[in-house]
């Protein structure tokens, strides 16, 4: 990747074959002032070195593009808050997906239709959209231009952090075909790609048609393929360290086949004089080998114990926690992918001063993944009827008058007709793993005219592009499941069998008949669509007005209209609207819960649309030229731009930009820019009705009670995880997020002696400040504030709880804390908040030399250093920080949303890439290396409060290419290479690895063949 330094400093070749480059920094055709802006170019050389199969592969190799939180490794248990499938996004400066604008040949593309609720520094659980980088046809890329500077004044919304412009081969003659096959050692991962590009002139050379087709196929990568994903209990990896035994490394689930249940009524229930339940009437089933058995089950090898087994303290019954990766080793880390990219271009010279151009694009990405079996959410429980056949608290006599064999003996507190039992936690493991099929489509139609008159160039085009997603997942109907459970005959579904499957390992447990399981299996389908209609008119003149020294003022102006739409059509079982959707009402209690899709919170359909009118103007003012011979000012150029946009839903914005470049002498340039930017709130956060999302959080107030009562010795032993229902909704009063950015840098390209080649070194210091970023108070921060306020004698009204039970009261006896009721939900409206400042510095070194004896060498090193990522904490978060500082609450509680987050989670301080090539005759040997520095996990800490550090990593790719230049093989190139040649695993994190920074890929060998005609 080269950092561009336009005339009078020549640009580096980087495989661009002398083509005019750096259109992304200005709208003025032929302008001389583009050297004021930091623009990097990724050419064919880096594409080859990365062996990129998808846009995501390529963009991950660019240090400035930050973490990738939308990626194919995000599978989730449901489609409610995950952009699943063949998707990867870009995030310049780590500012989040929506702050980087993706272009194809200088014009916008449509947003990926599925949003993702990211819990992170910036987005904080807000549904966020991104551009799908995998829709970019890598085989047709001529170059990628990365404008590392705020560009709202030139391109409008979303360009806060910069622009990534994908320049495709749109005027090609000849034919080229290539195929590549690769495989990762020791895994099931296999990839195959084939691409073809054909172009020809017609009409006596006045026209050109270019056609591209690409197909990629990748097999599944299974969790069982690699040690660090095969087991959810990763505590063995930290044995012998300060984190030995740390609960954060145990990702096994408390939603387990060993169910936890709660009988209706009040008071302890006994069986033959032994307590079956606690005072809250909770009890669970477990193997009879567990030391805490209270009552023998009617099934041999099992027993009953009081309370909830997986949340007991001091690891009592911790063996009940569930590891889906061990039960289903064929669960996928990455799905299988089948991808098609088609693009066609036409260019035709209608007259000497008028050209027609057009684009047709098609993309389809289809993925298949396997995810684990699921359980019902804590806030959408299922109640077992009193007379259900397998109910251990059922009636003394069955409906046919026979003695009930499943009722526990000697029950006190249970009437003869039985008691209903609520399933509080249960994983329906015998229902098997779920298949997730996601199909993405994207279409692009563009037609335009360009021409000139005198020194004026003009261009106009109409674009219509749309994208769709169909997400189909195996699921469970809560209504049908409850009906299967509540049958009064032996063919009822048995939820009390400890997850007994076809090969039971405990006693003679009752295996549920497959036909019973099939009775509640369903498929859920979610359909999303986004559209973009755009028309623009641009006009520019690089020689508008002559100045002194032969200089000319350049100008560009234009108008643009775009219409954007978004539609999210949820499965009828998830919408939760009575009378419209298929909803779930508990047949025993009569409580209406809405969503019938088990494990999914009610999510309404969402639709929105907006119209945007905009106008912009740009001036290029070359004040000093070399011909003027002014000492220390070889040239001095200024760029001034401004843009106005009028939104139909969020009002009007106007933003300016100023940039300048100063050549002190030949080969040495200073450059700088200042601009303002904006990002409009997306259509989902504006138009969504009540939106429920379930996450896993930690009740630190209960950890405080445990600590005070001596049940734990430090917060590192805290095991009070809880299912958190976060309730938010659209806010039509949201305003655009606003930003201010500046960049100051230098380009040094000293003249070298003949035969020594050409070297370019650039350095750019930059800053971006954002205010009014759309966010919400993270659910965990709301719980943290509740912890603080309860220690102080009050509570957080945004945290809604049940009335405390007898068990809740007993839990805090002697601690000085008031009883804490069961969590119901946390309210968190979308709002403009989160002021952010991000500072960094970029370095780029590019060296090229051609020798007569040893061939040609090319070296490029690109580095991005994050200096500061300051997030001003909202008032609620600041209160928690202050409470930690003054000792009111425990300092080990992780706090998100405040302070400098450099080195935290997905924000490493350094990202560096290097590319080295040697060409000697028909042979090219290349190496590519990438380094990501260490980060710490904010929510993982040892007994002393020290955070766990995820180590940095350096990976190396190697490849060799031989090009035949004669005989039958003329025009053929064969490549053999390897990615991650030293077979390094991703650095260990509590979750196994950090998918936003790393890919779970072992050493990957590939070979390719390319034929050009």
Secondary structure by P-SEA (a helix, b strand, c coil): cccccccccccccccccccccccccccccccccccccccccccaaaaaaaccccaaaaaaaccccccccccccccccccccccccbbbbbbccccccccbbbbcccbbbbcccbbbbcccccccccccccccccccccccccbbbbcccccccccccccccbbbbbbccccccbbbbbbbbbbbccccbbbbbbbbbbbbccccccbbbbbbbbbbbbcccccccccccccccccccccccccccccccccccccccccccccccccbbbcccccccccccccccccccccccccccccccccccccccccccccccccccccccccccccccccbbbbbbbbbbbbbcccccbbbbbbbbbbbbbbbbbbcbbbbcccbbbbbcccccccccccccccccccccccccccccccccbbbbbbcbbbcccccbbbbbbbbbbbbbbbbcccccccbbbbbbbbbbbbbbbbbbbbbbaaaaaaaaaccccccccccccccccccccccccccccccccccbbbbbbbbbbbbbbbbbbbbbcccccccccbbbbbccbbbbbbbbbbbbccccccccccccccccccccccccccccccccccccccccccccccbbbbbbbccccccccccccbbbbbbbbbbbbbccbbbbbbbbbbbcccccccbbbbbcccccccccccccccccbbbbbbbbbaaaaaaaaaaaccccccccccbbbbbbbbbbbbcccccccccccccbbbbbccccccbbbbbbbbbbbbbbbccccccccaaaaaaaaaaaaaacbbbcccccccccaaaaaaaccccccccccccbbbbcbbbbbbbbbbbbbbbbbbbbbbccccbbbbbbbbbbbccccccccaaaaaaaaaaaacccccccccccccccccccccccbbbbbbbbbbccccccbbbbbbbbbbbccccccccccccccccbbbbbbbbbbbbcccccccbbbbbbcccccccccccccccccccccccccccccccccccc
